[in-house]
Structure formats: C-alpha cells, structure tokens
Amino acid sequence: MSNVSYVHTDILLDSGTNELEVMEFTIAGDTFGINVAKITEIMQCKPVKPMPNSHPNVEGVFMPRDQVITVIDLPGYMGLPVSADQERDMFMITGFNNIHVAFHVHTVEGIHRIKWSDIEKPDSTIYGGTEGMATGIAKVGRKLITIVDFESIVFTISPELGIQISEITELGPRQRSTKPIITADDSVLLRKLVNEALTTAGYMNIKSFRDGQETWEYLENMRDKALAEDVSITSKVAAVITDIEMPMMDGHRLTKLIKNDKILGKIPVIIFSSLIDEAMRIKGDELGADGQLSKPEIGNLVATLDSCIA
C-alpha cells in the first residue's frame, strides 16, 4: 500500500442517528479506534525531519503537499513496543481544533459504523488513570476497540495548543456567578480544564458529566423538580456546554433532545467541540444550538456563555 486518501462521509451530519464511524488501527497487536471525522488522510510512514528540543514522543515533521505536519510516535506515547516491520507502519493524519497532526501507528484495519450507546466508559485505570487517554470502549462484534483521546494527547505534548487561562484574564474584571452551569465532555483532561477555566471566569456552580446520557437524565430530573416547585427551569440549569463526541449519547443528540422539549428547550445549549467546522456548524444550527465554538477557544466560550445567560 503506497498511499491511501480518505474522504469523509456525512454520518455525523445525519440528524439524530447517535452514531459514528470508527477507524480501527493497531499498535503492538492491541486494537484502538479514532472517530473517522478526525481523519484527513492515511498513508504509509514517510521519512521525517527530527526537531531539536521537541517532546520525546514527537518524531519530527514532514511535508506532504506543501503542508508541514508534526508526527507523534503513538506507540512510544503509550509505552508500547515498535512494530516488527516498521516499513509497513502507517501515518494517520488528523484534523481537529484547527490543527493537523500525524499519528504513527502500526496498521490500519478498517472502518466500523457503530452507535454511541455501544461505547462504554472505560475504567479509570485504563491507559493512564484519571488522566487516561481512553474515552471509551467500543463493542464491535466480539471485538473491543479502545477509543483514544487524541485531543488530550496533543494538549499534553503541546500545552500551548490547549485551553489557555490567560484568555479569561483578557476579558477584564468579572463578577462571581452562582447560576448553575452543566458541562458534558468525555475527556477527563478537557473536562477538568474547562471547569477550571469557567471557575476562573467566576462561574462557581458547575456540574459535570462524562456523556450525553448522564447529562440528559440529570436534565430530566431538574425538569421534574422545576415543575414540582413551579419555578423556571433556568433556575435549575442556566446553560449546558456540551462536547459532540461522547459515549452513550453524543452532543448533537443531546442538543436535539433538549431543544425539542417544551420545558428544557428554554435552556441555552453551547456546543464546544474539536469537530466544529462549517458543515458541523450548519448541523448545530439546525438542532437549535445557541452557540458553537471550536476547542480550545475558552475565551470565546466564556463570552458566549455570558451572552446566553445575561
């Protein structure tokens, strides 16, 4: 195999499917997966130019079609051995958070269309404890595929590409707010960073969930309480900030359920995801999202939240 290009499908643009396509790949015989929406191209490994003083897991850079791409040694990052025949290894070139990075893997096996409800949350001990790199375990027949948190890997290797608290201070003096804010994100690291940023911005009443299903069940409970107490739902939940990629229920499905509910539909929903592009923005608008921002634009997220609950 000399070079394999990949063309995106429109699966994430289908309304309410709660499905995704996972690209299966292997490292040292272990099976992993990545959301196809993050893949721009797959190719055999190419020679790279090492970069001085770079992270130990950065192999270097190469330039396919006049674009400089950083290559991350994923086996090395995971603490797994190199392949027996490295000339057959592959590069998965990804695009998310407005950056492009190639991940060095051993084999690329194919694509599986699965439901988010078939992806289980991993135990916290899998691949790195509470800061682990696994966001879910996908069941495909009798096979288990570990869904890797590529965003956290990139942010760990290059913190300057992640959420920057300095963007909050640039917003100027702020007052504290006790309005209840809900956040939903399957990444342990990103959930922690978002909550720290919101707290820095003065939001002191934040409740977080690891997936859309947990979030939806909580919102249903808050709806029932608001009705029983005869109060506005926004006194129970002032806003929801949700990722798109999450096990059990994705952010688009969650947004649709909220906005289609007569009571919960009054809650502002902000989609905060690495997948935001023009096509995704159209999808979010159709579902009724009140704001859509690409990670890691934390300053814009806070400004949008301020506007939504003013």
Order of alpha helices (4+ residues) and beta strands (2+ residues): beta-beta-beta-beta-beta-beta-alpha-beta-beta-beta-beta-beta-beta-alpha-alpha-beta-alpha-beta-alpha-beta-alpha-beta-alpha-beta-alpha
